[in-house]
Amino acid sequence: MIFEVKSPILGFEHIKKMELIELDKFFVKLKSLDDNTSFTMINPYALRNYEFEIPTYYEELMQINDNSELRVYNILIVALPLEKSSVNFVAPIVCNMTNMTLSQVVLDVAKYPEYGQAEIIENFIQK
């Protein structure tokens, strides 16, 4: 699936087109079509209750409406063992499957203090 980047991933503003590759039901790879950059991402709903409002700016930029099919992923910093990997819940990647656009939505940390920038997966696993 090829997406047009509407609001770039911070630090990677030059990337305009990306391919989303589903690895399994939890993980996906987001690969740049402009260079060799790629990100491993996770479905946050597999780990926790995760809710946020998409700001109007992003809704307009990505033409999101009530009929839009959206997917949300979070960038993962992979470590071994996998449980030690960290997730950025502060800046989700929102994919509009209806028009194949994506944006990194940076959340207001004051509004969402329960979400961290580098939360360890192990903290969400039932023991």
N, CA, C and O of each residue as an XYZ file, in Angstrom:
508
protein
N       0.846     -1.171      0.000
C       0.000      0.000      0.000
C       0.896      1.241      0.000
O       1.752      1.392      0.872
N       0.701      2.108     -0.959
C       1.513      3.316     -1.091
C       0.712      4.513     -0.583
O      -0.450      4.701     -0.944
N       1.357      5.319      0.263
C       0.717      6.483      0.863
C       1.467      7.769      0.517
O       2.690      7.781      0.382
N       0.705      8.837      0.379
C       1.271     10.171      0.245
C       1.396     10.750      1.649
O       0.431     10.751      2.413
N       2.585     11.242      1.987
C       2.832     11.808      3.313
C       2.334     13.254      3.311
O       2.845     14.090      2.565
N       1.345     13.543      4.141
C       0.771     14.891      4.215
C       1.432     15.741      5.288
O       1.667     16.932      5.084
N       1.731     15.133      6.427
C       2.458     15.808      7.503
C       3.596     14.866      7.881
O       3.347     13.755      8.350
N       4.834     15.293      7.684
C       5.968     14.367      7.755
C       6.267     13.826      9.147
O       5.855     14.373     10.170
N       6.999     12.730      9.127
C       7.546     12.174     10.356
C       8.684     13.092     10.772
O       9.565     13.401      9.970
N       8.664     13.523     12.018
C       9.655     14.493     12.505
C      11.076     14.010     12.237
O      11.449     12.889     12.582
N      11.854     14.888     11.611
C      13.226     14.566     11.273
C      13.372     13.949      9.895
O      14.487     13.751      9.413
N      12.246     13.643      9.258
C      12.261     13.005      7.936
C      11.348     13.774      6.973
O      10.568     13.183      6.227
N      11.463     15.078      7.011
C      10.587     15.956      6.242
C      10.717     15.766      4.734
O       9.806     16.122      3.986
N      11.835     15.213      4.281
C      12.056     15.019      2.842
C      11.250     13.855      2.259
O      11.129     13.744      1.039
N      10.705     12.996      3.104
C       9.980     11.820      2.617
C       8.550     12.209      2.253
O       7.809     12.745      3.077
N       8.180     11.934      1.014
C       6.853     12.306      0.496
C       5.971     11.109      0.167
O       4.747     11.238      0.139
N       6.567      9.951     -0.083
C       5.817      8.734     -0.393
C       6.365      7.588      0.442
O       7.578      7.433      0.585
N       5.446      6.774      0.999
C       5.856      5.648      1.830
C       4.982      4.441      1.516
O       3.821      4.559      1.126
N       5.591      3.278      1.704
C       4.875      2.022      1.523
C       4.640      1.389      2.886
O       5.556      1.285      3.702
N       3.408      0.968      3.123
C       3.045      0.276      4.362
C       2.991     -1.204      4.068
O       2.245     -1.651      3.196
N       3.797     -1.975      4.812
C       3.880     -3.417      4.611
C       3.435     -4.096      5.906
O       4.050     -3.906      6.955
N       2.372     -4.881      5.829
C       1.878     -5.585      7.013
C       2.759     -6.796      7.267
O       2.943     -7.631      6.381
N       3.305     -6.895      8.475
C       4.174     -8.016      8.836
C       3.381     -9.129      9.521
O       3.589    -10.310      9.242
N       2.485     -8.750     10.405
C       1.561     -9.677     11.054
C       0.428     -8.844     11.637
O       0.261     -7.689     11.246
N      -0.359     -9.396     12.567
C      -1.507     -8.628     13.063
C      -1.119     -7.508     14.026
O      -1.955     -6.664     14.350
N       0.124     -7.481     14.487
C       0.571     -6.441     15.414
C       1.545     -5.446     14.791
O       1.516     -4.259     15.118
N       2.401     -5.921     13.901
C       3.504     -5.108     13.394
C       3.379     -4.797     11.908
O       2.898     -5.612     11.120
N       3.825     -3.594     11.547
C       3.913     -3.192     10.141
C       5.249     -2.494      9.937
O       5.886     -2.030     10.883
N       5.650     -2.436      8.682
C       6.857     -1.698      8.313
C       6.428     -0.540      7.429
O       5.634     -0.717      6.505
N       6.951      0.640      7.711
C       6.700      1.820      6.900
C       8.008      2.159      6.212
O       8.988      2.529      6.859
N       8.013      2.028      4.898
C       9.246      2.158      4.124
C       9.146      3.348      3.181
O       8.176      3.489      2.437
N      10.166      4.203      3.225
C      10.219      5.365      2.340
C      10.449      4.931      0.898
O      11.215      4.006      0.629
N       9.777      5.609     -0.022
C      10.033      5.395     -1.439
C      10.987      6.466     -1.969
O      11.333      6.464     -3.151
N      11.411      7.382     -1.090
C      12.319      8.471     -1.466
C      13.771      8.188     -1.103
O      14.682      8.771     -1.690
N      13.994      7.295     -0.135
C      15.352      6.926      0.286
C      15.291      5.558      0.961
O      14.332      4.817      0.749
N      16.276      5.213      1.755
C      16.332      3.888      2.387
C      15.777      3.857      3.810
O      16.002      2.886      4.532
N      15.069      4.882      4.220
C      14.513      4.960      5.566
C      13.334      4.002      5.726
O      12.504      3.864      4.828
N      13.275      3.342      6.885
C      12.100      2.534      7.205
C      11.872      2.552      8.709
O      12.796      2.769      9.493
N      10.638      2.321      9.087
C      10.234      2.299     10.490
C       9.454      1.030     10.756
O       8.642      0.608      9.933
N       9.697      0.423     11.899
C       8.868     -0.666     12.366
C       7.830     -0.036     13.274
O       8.157      0.772     14.143
N       6.570     -0.413     13.065
C       5.499      0.181     13.857
C       4.618     -0.925     14.430
O       4.623     -2.063     13.962
N       3.866     -0.548     15.455
C       2.991     -1.504     16.129
C       1.579     -0.933     16.205
O       1.380      0.280     16.264
N       0.619     -1.831     16.201
C      -0.767     -1.454     16.423
C      -0.908     -1.179     17.928
O      -0.792     -2.108     18.728
N      -1.156      0.073     18.329
C      -1.185      0.398     19.763
C      -2.321     -0.281     20.517
O      -2.227     -0.507     21.724
N      -3.396     -0.604     19.798
C      -4.561     -1.208     20.441
C      -4.286     -2.647     20.896
O      -5.047     -3.213     21.681
N      -3.211     -3.220     20.405
C      -2.799     -4.546     20.860
C      -2.158     -4.463     22.247
O      -2.031     -5.473     22.939
N      -1.756     -3.255     22.647
C      -1.058     -3.080     23.919
C      -1.910     -2.425     25.003
O      -1.810     -2.774     26.179
N      -2.751     -1.469     24.594
C      -3.430     -0.653     25.608
C      -4.669      0.025     25.039
O      -4.912      0.010     23.832
N      -5.438      0.613     25.933
C      -6.511      1.508     25.533
C      -5.831      2.784     25.039
O      -5.057      3.394     25.776
N      -6.107      3.190     23.818
C      -5.388      4.311     23.209
C      -6.379      5.176     22.449
O      -6.856      4.801     21.378
N      -6.680      6.325     23.009
C      -7.642      7.227     22.387
C      -7.078      8.641     22.349
O      -6.420      9.095     23.285
N      -7.355      9.324     21.241
C      -6.984     10.727     21.111
C      -7.836     11.345     20.016
O      -8.365     10.651     19.148
N      -7.957     12.649     20.075
C      -8.680     13.374     19.034
C      -7.682     13.827     17.976
O      -6.612     14.349     18.291
N      -8.052     13.617     16.722
C      -7.209     14.107     15.632
C      -7.524     15.591     15.459
O      -8.667     15.948     15.174
N      -6.529     16.456     15.628
C      -6.777     17.888     15.482
C      -7.323     18.231     14.084
O      -7.012     17.563     13.098
N      -8.128     19.271     14.034
C      -8.767     19.719     12.796
C      -7.756     19.909     11.669
O      -8.039     19.579     10.518
N      -6.589     20.436     11.996
C      -5.549     20.649     10.985
C      -5.270     19.364     10.200
O      -5.224     19.376      8.970
N      -5.086     18.264     10.919
C      -4.786     16.981     10.275
C      -6.006     16.429      9.537
O      -5.878     15.830      8.470
N      -7.195     16.638     10.119
C      -8.414     16.188      9.445
C      -8.549     16.853      8.079
O      -8.880     16.196      7.092
N      -8.291     18.154      8.028
C      -8.393     18.884      6.763
C      -7.272     18.473      5.811
O      -7.507     18.264      4.621
N      -6.060     18.359      6.338
C      -4.897     18.008      5.528
C      -5.068     16.645      4.860
O      -4.684     16.457      3.705
N      -5.645     15.702      5.594
C      -5.804     14.330      5.098
C      -7.218     14.050      4.578
O      -7.532     12.921      4.200
N      -8.067     15.079      4.561
C      -9.457     14.957      4.102
C     -10.189     13.849      4.846
O     -10.865     13.018      4.240
N     -10.045     13.850      6.169
C     -10.708     12.861      7.019
C     -12.144     13.301      7.258
O     -12.408     14.450      7.614
N     -13.070     12.364      7.056
C     -14.476     12.627      7.364
C     -15.060     11.395      8.049
O     -14.343     10.443      8.356
N     -16.354     11.425      8.281
C     -17.009     10.330      8.999
C     -16.912      8.991      8.270
O     -17.026      7.937      8.896
N     -16.705      9.023      6.961
C     -16.633      7.796      6.174
C     -15.208      7.297      5.963
O     -15.006      6.252      5.346
N     -14.231      8.023      6.463
C     -12.829      7.637      6.269
C     -12.487      6.407      7.093
O     -12.870      6.293      8.258
N     -11.762      5.490      6.468
C     -11.232      4.330      7.190
C      -9.832      4.700      7.656
O      -8.938      4.935      6.844
N      -9.651      4.748      8.970
C      -8.363      5.143      9.539
C      -7.683      3.966     10.216
O      -8.338      3.094     10.788
N      -6.362      3.956     10.141
C      -5.540      3.033     10.923
C      -4.506      3.873     11.658
O      -4.003      4.873     11.146
N      -4.208      3.436     12.865
C      -3.244      4.151     13.698
C      -2.134      3.194     14.090
O      -2.381      2.057     14.493
N      -0.898      3.680     13.964
C       0.272      2.908     14.363
C       1.203      3.804     15.161
O       1.128      5.031     15.087
N       2.083      3.168     15.925
C       3.104      3.896     16.671
C       4.473      3.360     16.306
O       4.663      2.154     16.145
N       5.425      4.274     16.178
C       6.791      3.880     15.847
C       7.405      3.141     17.023
O       7.245      3.517     18.184
N       8.110      2.077     16.679
C       8.706      1.180     17.659
C      10.225      1.260     17.533
O      10.765      1.223     16.427
N      10.901      1.368     18.653
C      12.359      1.230     18.676
C      12.619     -0.204     19.118
O      12.449     -0.551     20.287
N      13.031     -1.022     18.168
C      13.162     -2.460     18.407
C      14.407     -2.760     19.234
O      15.493     -2.241     18.974
N      14.218     -3.609     20.231
C      15.309     -4.084     21.091
C      15.144     -5.589     21.251
O      14.089     -6.151     20.959
N      16.193     -6.217     21.714
C      16.140     -7.642     22.032
C      16.378     -7.826     23.516
O      17.323     -7.251     24.057
N      15.556     -8.605     24.187
C      14.368     -9.257     23.664
C      13.300     -8.223     23.275
O      13.353     -7.075     23.715
N      12.347     -8.635     22.461
C      11.329     -7.741     21.916
C      10.560     -6.986     23.002
O      10.127     -5.854     22.784
N      10.394     -7.606     24.162
C       9.655     -6.972     25.269
C      10.337     -5.696     25.765
O       9.705     -4.864     26.416
N      11.623     -5.545     25.457
C      12.374     -4.351     25.886
C      12.277     -3.223     24.851
O      12.824     -2.141     25.061
N      11.592     -3.471     23.752
C      11.399     -2.443     22.726
C      10.533     -1.318     23.285
O       9.716     -1.538     24.179
N      10.718     -0.111     22.750
C       9.935      1.024     23.235
C       9.037      1.587     22.142
O       9.351      1.529     20.953
N       7.908      2.134     22.588
C       6.874      2.645     21.699
C       6.690      4.137     21.949
O       6.669      4.588     23.094
N       6.556      4.904     20.856
C       6.269      6.327     20.960
C       4.762      6.530     20.833
O       4.213      6.512     19.731
N       4.100      6.723     21.972
C       2.654      6.943     21.972
C       2.289      8.416     21.793
O       1.113      8.738     21.625
N       3.268      9.311     21.825
C       3.027     10.754     21.742
C       2.853     11.228     20.297
O       2.255     12.276     20.054
N       3.370     10.464     19.349
C       3.325     10.908     17.952
C       2.885      9.756     17.036
O       3.702      9.200     16.302
N       1.592      9.399     17.080
C       1.103      8.299     16.254
C       1.146      8.621     14.758
O       1.114      9.780     14.344
N       1.219      7.562     13.977
C       1.103      7.672     12.522
C      -0.343      7.319     12.186
O      -0.800      6.207     12.450
N      -1.049      8.270     11.607
C      -2.442      8.060     11.226
C      -2.496      7.856      9.718
O      -2.026      8.692      8.947
N      -3.080      6.724      9.307
C      -3.208      6.379      7.889
C      -4.672      6.470      7.489
O      -5.529      5.818      8.087
N      -4.953      7.275      6.483
C      -6.294      7.344      5.926
C      -6.330      6.368      4.754
O      -5.818      6.656      3.672
N      -6.945      5.208      4.990
C      -6.979      4.146      3.989
C      -7.901      4.510      2.820
O      -7.800      3.925      1.741
N      -8.779      5.455      3.033
C      -9.739      5.856      2.003
C      -9.062      6.602      0.862
O      -9.366      6.363     -0.307
N      -8.132      7.516      1.202
C      -7.456      8.273      0.134
C      -5.939      8.063      0.127
O      -5.211      8.769     -0.571
N      -5.471      7.088      0.907
C      -4.053      6.690      0.928
C      -3.125      7.861      1.274
O      -2.144      8.126      0.580
N      -3.464      8.545      2.359
C      -2.602      9.595      2.897
C      -2.227      9.219      4.326
O      -2.941      8.466      4.988
N      -1.096      9.754      4.793
C      -0.708      9.530      6.180
C      -0.044     10.775      6.745
O       0.481     11.617      6.016
N      -0.088     10.861      8.064
C       0.539     11.967      8.794
C       1.012     11.471     10.141
O       0.428     10.567     10.737
N       2.084     12.086     10.604
C       2.454     11.883     12.005
C       1.738     12.972     12.783
O       1.965     14.162     12.561
N       0.878     12.558     13.690
C       0.097     13.488     14.500
C       0.794     13.619     15.842
O       0.850     12.663     16.616
N       1.322     14.797     16.116
C       2.015     15.027     17.379
C       0.983     15.498     18.399
O       0.370     16.555     18.250
N       0.808     14.682     19.442
C      -0.187     14.982     20.469
C       0.337     16.001     21.481
O       1.538     16.085     21.736
N      -0.571     16.757     22.040
C      -0.253     17.729     23.090
C      -0.037     16.939     24.389
O      -0.977     16.352     24.924
N       1.198     16.927     24.891
C       1.512     16.129     26.084
C       0.765     16.623     27.319
O       0.551     15.853     28.256
N       0.369     17.883     27.335
C      -0.412     18.397     28.464
C      -1.826     17.814     28.439
O      -2.430     17.593     29.488
N      -2.347     17.568     27.240
C      -3.692     17.008     27.084
C      -3.697     15.489     27.244
O      -4.707     14.903     27.633
N      -2.553     14.853     26.939
C      -2.440     13.391     27.004
C      -1.238     12.979     27.856
O      -0.299     12.372     27.342
N      -1.258     13.300     29.149
C      -0.104     12.986     30.004
C       0.114     11.486     30.223
O       1.183     11.076     30.674
N      -0.893     10.669     29.908
C      -0.771      9.223     30.105
C       0.048      8.543     29.016
O       0.370      7.361     29.136
N       0.389      9.271     27.954
C       1.161      8.701     26.849
C       2.601      9.184     26.887
O       2.870     10.378     27.011
N       3.524      8.231     26.776
C       4.943      8.560     26.804
C       5.585      8.435     25.437
O       5.016      7.856     24.511
N       6.776      8.987     25.332
C       7.517      8.981     24.076
C       8.327      7.700     23.888
O       8.674      7.344     22.762
N       8.631      7.006     24.988
C       9.444      5.781     24.901
C       8.991      4.793     25.977
O       9.719      4.509     26.929
N       7.775      4.278     25.804
C       7.229      3.332     26.777
C       7.620      1.902     26.373
O       7.504      1.515     25.210
N       8.078      1.143     27.348
C       8.570     -0.213     27.118
C       7.391     -1.191     26.983
O       6.481     -1.188     27.811
N       7.415     -2.020     25.943
C       6.349     -2.995     25.688
C       6.119     -3.901     26.889
O       4.982     -4.255     27.198
N       7.187     -4.271     27.556
C       7.101     -5.176     28.710
C       6.094     -4.681     29.752
O       5.473     -5.488     30.443
N       5.929     -3.361     29.867
C       5.008     -2.795     30.854
C       3.534     -3.068     30.529
O       2.665     -2.868     31.379
N       3.250     -3.522     29.306
C       1.880     -3.768     28.889
C       1.540     -5.247     28.794
O       0.400     -5.606     28.498
N       2.508     -6.096     29.040
C       2.311     -7.540     28.907
C       1.820     -8.110     30.246
O       2.402     -7.858     31.301
N       0.727     -8.888     30.166
C       0.203     -9.557     31.358
C       1.174    -10.652     31.771
O       1.584    -11.472     30.950
N       1.539    -10.659     33.047
C       2.478    -11.682     33.534
C       1.778    -12.703     34.364
O       2.411    -13.637     34.857
